[in-house]
């Protein structure tokens, strides 16, 4: 277990909030990279990478060594992460763009870190929540959503892993809070 310094996360995000939209986005990407890479077996492959034709961009590509007994053994070996440090929830159209990247890359998992979550109601599975459920039902692709508040609340890699495990389990069981 490695400590995650909440105040450092909050300070970095607050500094980003004072900047333009690119600086806000970079601040969230920095925090996500730094916290995820503290997890045993998880590291950065690349950041803000575009495909050859320049038709898609990925904020973070992480590797996951699937360390047994620690880390994220229930996640695939390659993790793509989209970060949206927006004042409002991420809408269905934006989420659709991310899920199409996951699909185009022939992956079955993606992580969306959305400062204020996604649109719709998780319990009633409406708006962006409905899109996530449709993508899972049609293509077996899992997109987990983590909010800024959730990220700022974790104090250790153990807590972050537990949050991700819970979200993963709830998602595949068709429950709210994904």
Phi, psi and omega in degrees: 000132179242136178290141173250121185278099184304317183297324177296318178298310181300315180298318181294317179292322178296318177298319177296324180299333181283348183263192178280183185296325177295319180291324176296315179296317179298320180299316179293318177301316178303311183296316180297314178301310184297319182283315181297323183284355172281341181288135181306124177088359181252134179208170182274132170265309182199165184221139180050054184259141177250152174286172186302314180285353181076024184266348175214151181229138178243131181294308181222135170242120182245150170261154179225111183282000177052053181294123180289136178087349176203182178069217183234064184294343181272353177264156179290169182290342180236126181240126172254140186232131175249132181244129179230102181265064185259155177287337181245163178296151178289131183273172183298320182298317179292318178295323178298321178297320179291315180295330177291328176295314179302314181295315182297327179276002179059037177259164180243007184210141173213157179236123176253119174257105185244117185313316183240031175073204181234163184289159176094187183245123182295320182292321180269355180052064179244165177052233184298327177299320178295321179298316179300318180293319178299317180297319178295313181295325183275317190240003183059030179261133182251124174240115176264146181243129176239136179266165177298319179298318178296318180296319181288341184273339183284141183246356180204163176296329177297316178294319179296316177299319179295319178299313180294319177299316181296314180297319179298310179299316180295323180295310184291340177272000178076021181265162178291175176077043176251000000 
